[in-house]
Amino acid sequence: MNWSTLIDAVAERSGVSRKDAHAALTAAVDIITEQLVSGASVRLHRLGTMTSRWQAPRILRKINDQQKIRLDGRYTPAFRPASRLREALANRTPQRWRDPHHQAAWQLSEALLGDLELYHEAQVPRSLVTNSTDEDVVKTCQVAFGPTWSQVVRTFEAQTPKAIRDSRNYLAAVARERWASPPT
């Protein structure tokens, strides 16, 4: 979203004219800037707190000739989001890793495939690529390991709840992570 579309959205949502929305947003930005320059912080309800933060002077090297240069200290803007904003962004995608069952499924997959790799190194499928589908990974592993792969799958299914198994194929994900190479 850019400045113009923000003005349009504010005008539409608040029921004021575009000119009034532009004037209100411009005034808000000017006031926030003035407060930050003066050293004050600005707390925006449900959004977060904006402050200015001192960045100490430091020495850097130029990339092209490795010559040292000194950067003076300066104030930089900082933003600490409100908990409501953090939660809204966290809910944007499923947070399965917060569930201990998902953690356990991942750890079990790591252990099972680590054992496969340790005891059957010669059979590890090196033909996997990172963009392989879960089905392709499972088929490749079944062909490479044969009945040993079937035993791994049975062990995983016996120790992992069906709801967790249905949400993600952890064995395929771990196999892809461990053994796949980037596509050429």
ABEGO torsion letter per residue (X at the ends): XBAAAAAAAAAAAAGBBAAAAAAAAAAAAAAAAAAAAAGBBBBBBGAEBBBBBBBBBBBBBBAAAGBBBBBBBBBBBBBBBBAAAAAAAAAABBBAAABAAAAAAAAAAAAAAAAAAAAAAAABBAABBAABBAAAAAAAAAAAAEAAAAAAAAAAAAABBAAAAAABBAAAAAAAAAABBBBX
